[in-house]
Amino acid sequence: MSDLSYKLAELRPALRPAAESAAWVASFVIANAISQEPVYFLILLLVLGSDVLDTSDKSKGLFRDVMAGGITAILALTLNDSLGLTVGALVAFAAVARLLQKLARTPG
């Protein structure tokens, strides 16, 4: 591999969460603009459900859900959207609860 490939491989773990957060923000704003929020909320809840039911020890998906739910709640609060605030807060709360449950179960 070239030096560029090594540098990109080193940057990828740092860039991925930022890119995912930007994608959640963009999709919420677009869904709000075209009045398709229920589709966005359904996707958010399906992703949360998938991560909650995941039995592996990895928690990256739950961290993503906390961020997505928090960002959704903040944007909904800014846009005065009570349904978005409720769904975002619910997703963030459920992800934090499951994350704490996984951390308490992990030995060491």
C-alpha positions as CSV (number, residue, x, y, z in Angstrom):
1,M,0.0,0.0,0.0
2,S,1.0,3.5,-0.6
3,D,1.5,6.2,2.1
4,L,-1.8,7.7,1.1
5,S,-3.6,4.4,1.7
6,Y,-2.1,4.1,5.2
7,K,-3.0,7.7,6.0
8,L,-6.6,7.1,4.9
9,A,-6.8,3.9,6.8
10,E,-5.7,5.8,9.9
11,L,-8.2,8.6,9.4
12,R,-11.2,6.4,8.7
13,P,-12.1,5.6,12.3
14,A,-12.1,9.3,13.1
15,L,-14.1,10.4,10.0
16,R,-16.8,7.8,10.0
17,P,-18.7,9.1,13.1
18,A,-18.6,12.6,11.7
19,A,-19.9,11.5,8.3
20,E,-22.7,9.4,9.9
21,S,-23.7,12.4,12.0
22,A,-23.8,14.7,9.0
23,A,-25.8,12.1,7.1
24,W,-28.4,11.9,9.9
25,V,-28.7,15.7,10.0
26,A,-29.0,16.0,6.3
27,S,-31.6,13.3,6.1
28,F,-33.7,14.9,8.9
29,V,-33.6,18.3,7.2
30,I,-34.5,16.8,3.8
31,A,-37.3,14.7,5.3
32,N,-38.6,17.7,7.1
33,A,-38.5,19.9,3.9
34,I,-40.4,17.4,1.8
35,S,-42.8,16.4,4.7
36,Q,-41.6,12.8,4.9
37,E,-40.7,12.8,8.6
38,P,-42.5,9.5,9.3
39,V,-40.2,7.7,6.9
40,Y,-37.2,9.2,8.7
41,F,-38.6,8.2,12.1
42,L,-39.3,4.7,10.9
43,I,-35.7,4.3,9.6
44,L,-34.4,5.7,12.9
45,L,-36.5,3.3,14.9
46,L,-35.6,0.3,12.7
47,V,-31.9,1.0,13.1
48,L,-32.3,1.4,16.8
49,G,-34.2,-1.9,17.0
50,S,-31.5,-3.7,15.0
51,D,-28.8,-2.4,17.4
52,V,-30.7,-3.2,20.5
53,L,-31.3,-6.7,19.4
54,D,-27.6,-7.2,18.5
55,T,-26.1,-9.7,20.9
56,S,-22.5,-9.0,20.1
57,D,-20.3,-7.0,22.5
58,K,-19.8,-4.2,20.0
59,S,-21.4,-0.9,20.9
60,K,-20.6,1.2,17.9
61,G,-24.2,1.0,16.7
62,L,-25.6,2.1,20.0
63,F,-23.2,5.1,20.1
64,R,-24.5,6.0,16.6
65,D,-28.1,5.7,17.8
66,V,-27.4,8.0,20.8
67,M,-25.9,10.6,18.4
68,A,-28.7,10.2,15.9
69,G,-31.4,10.5,18.5
70,G,-29.8,13.5,20.2
71,I,-29.3,15.3,16.9
72,T,-32.8,14.5,15.9
73,A,-34.2,15.9,19.2
74,I,-32.0,19.1,19.0
75,L,-33.0,19.7,15.4
76,A,-36.7,19.1,16.2
77,L,-36.5,21.4,19.1
78,T,-35.0,24.1,16.8
79,L,-37.7,23.5,14.2
80,N,-40.5,23.4,16.9
81,D,-41.4,19.8,16.0
82,S,-42.9,17.9,19.0
83,L,-43.1,14.5,17.3
84,G,-39.4,14.7,16.2
85,L,-38.4,15.8,19.7
86,T,-40.3,12.8,21.2
87,V,-38.9,10.3,18.8
88,G,-35.3,11.6,19.0
89,A,-35.4,11.7,22.8
90,L,-36.9,8.2,22.9
91,V,-34.2,6.8,20.6
92,A,-31.4,8.4,22.5
93,F,-32.8,7.3,25.8
94,A,-33.3,3.7,24.6
95,A,-29.8,3.5,23.1
96,V,-28.2,4.9,26.3
97,A,-30.2,2.4,28.4
98,R,-29.1,-0.5,26.3
99,L,-25.5,0.7,26.2
100,L,-25.4,0.9,30.0
101,Q,-26.9,-2.6,30.1
102,K,-24.2,-3.9,27.8
103,L,-21.4,-2.2,29.7
104,A,-22.7,-3.5,33.1
105,R,-22.7,-7.1,31.6
106,T,-19.2,-6.8,30.2
107,P,-16.6,-8.3,32.6
108,G,-13.6,-6.3,33.6
